[in-house]
Amino acid sequence: MAADPVSRVKVFLSRLRTPEAFLALAVCAALISVISLKAGFFAGLAFIFLCFRPKAAFVIALIYAAAMFAASHSAFVLDVQYSGSKRTLITTKGRLKGVSGDIATGDLLWGNFKYSVERMRNGIPRQIAEPTGNYSLYRVFMVSGILSARQQQSAALFNRSGGKVHTTQAHIYAIRGYIPGKEKDEYIITGLAHLLAMSGFHVGIFTGGLFLLFSFLPRKTRVIPIVLLLPLLIPLSGFAVTVLRAVFFAMAALIGWFADLKVMSLRFLALLAGFVLLFSPFSLFSISFLLSFFAVFGIIILFQKRYSFVKGIIIVGVASSVFIMPFQLYFFGTANMASVITTVIMTPVVWAQMLFGLAASVLPSVMIAPLAVIEQFAAWLMDAMYKLTWPFMYVSKQSASLLAPAFVIAMMLSFTRFRLASLAMLALPLLPIYPKHEIYFPKLPPSTKGYVLVDGKQSEIFYQGMLSTFVYDMVPAAARFGIKTFDHGSIRIFDGENLYLKIRDTTTTGLVCVNNLNGGCPYSYSTRSNTLKAPLPEATKAFIIYNNKPVDPRILIQSELDGGLVIDLSEGTIDVDKSEPGDI
């Protein structure tokens, strides 16, 4: 006999009351938020009542509504920066300008914000907050003090050491502004950039340190002070989402262990990720959220038994790399297989930096000198590992049509007894990229110029601009061709140096003339002026310029292109590329 409609509804609702279903619906709410922020909020409310029992749903919905209301009307000030007479507030809502009043780091701004959704150059949506009207200023107990102290202590560590301590601030306070550009790039190239982004890795080190600190207490009793102290890491990191997630995960695991409750890590991870997306829907489009979530997922899936300390670190390094590999290749175009080894080498150094850094914050006159020595050793070690591991860095941007199926297959394998087969994901950078015969002009900021050229026989790169754009736009452009050593070219970085790509010869191929209309090249690229006047050389097929009045149909204006500009050398066609490499 067929079940009545009420029974069917009950069965349907029972199937939704799982962490996996909640995560799926939270993803849907995040996608709806891109279209309408209000619609996304109400969708989140509806999904809460679908996924939880009525009493629990009512409580969660109240917390959700109150938290979203408070978050939409408030912002903590993380730093106050001045450029001449102009002031910029670095807040939990990003950079804010035009806010008047005597504002200090740690203040809570309460008022009305105007919200909108805009797309970055790579098409990824992000939420923008703009100040409107007057604001009230508050100092929140303990939180405001910690936010003020993190800036003061970061500056104190740098100044008291004579500039020698500059990386410890990233490990303890999530402040990376003191790290020299060269050293920051070395972290990226060696595959250790995750060590500079305060996350679950640092929360784990901090938790382990507290276990040692409270070693005079019985083993389980140590959980009580640790659970009370862990939330302090949230304001200490400037409310970094990765730390927020890791702290709640660690607290739940510790409480479960203390109460002899079995915590199912994978289902709890899904539940936690669902709440993160519900309260911060645009995290779905954050590369840091995707990398950290799937890194933890990989560790849980592949870390199935007890290992020795060293072997455990190696397994964790491999496991965390498996499911983030497709995202690394798509968004950054780089991967370094040596990161499994370099992570093992750098982990105790990071632990020492955090330990001595916290001690130096309390006893600066005694601990600043040994901390400076550790920092110098860390910088030397990082430089040595960069030189040794650069050959193992892959510059390779595989197509989404390959990366997406590979990721789906690995996810499916992870839930079977053949889960170790998902390690094949680590071979993705080794797959060949079929050569393209084209000139690629990626979408770049107005003051930045660059292109990559491959005509089958030789390759060329041209770039002039800032380091950040080079790393996050130009290197992925080179990864489009799978090249990290070019035959010809010129790279000029105004605020740093190029540690990523190499050039054999600084001459040009003769296909593109830069700032030379009469050079006899098939294509002309202007970087110094935004003005082209007729008559233009007839032999030149196209003139690429950032902005200009089109006096000739051959003039291609970069500022009007949504993606990158592609000139197909084999067919002579010109097209707008819609598959711009990702950004962070």
Secondary structure, DSSP 4 states (H G I P E B T S, - for coil): -PPPHHHHHHHHHHHH-SHHHHHHHHHHHHHHHHH-HHHHHHHHHHHHHHHS-HHHHHHHHHHHHHHHHHHHHEEEEEEEEEETTEEEEEETTEEEES--S---TTEEEEEEEEEEEEE-TTS-EEEEEEEEEEEEEEE-TTHHHHHHHHHHHHHHHHHHTTT---SHHHHHH---TTS-HHHHHHHHHTT-GGGTS-SHHHHHHHHHHHHHHTTTS-TTTTHHHHHHHGGGHHHHTTS-HHHHHHHHHHHHHHHHHHTTPPP-HHHHHHHHHHHHHHHSGGGGG-HHHHHHHHHHHHHHHH--S---HHHHHHHHHHHHHHTTHHHHHHHTSEEETTHHHHHHHHHHHHHHHHHHHHHHHH-HHHHHHHHHHHHHHHHHHHHHHHHHHGGGEEE----HHHHHHHHHHHHHHTTSTTGGGGGGGGGGGGS------EEEE----TT-EEEEEE-SS-EEEEEEE-HHHIIIIIHHHHHTTT-SEEEEEEEEETTS---S-EEEESS--SSEEES-TTS--SEEE-SS-S---SS--TT-SEEEESS---SSTTEEEGGG-SSEEEEETTT--EEEES-PPP--
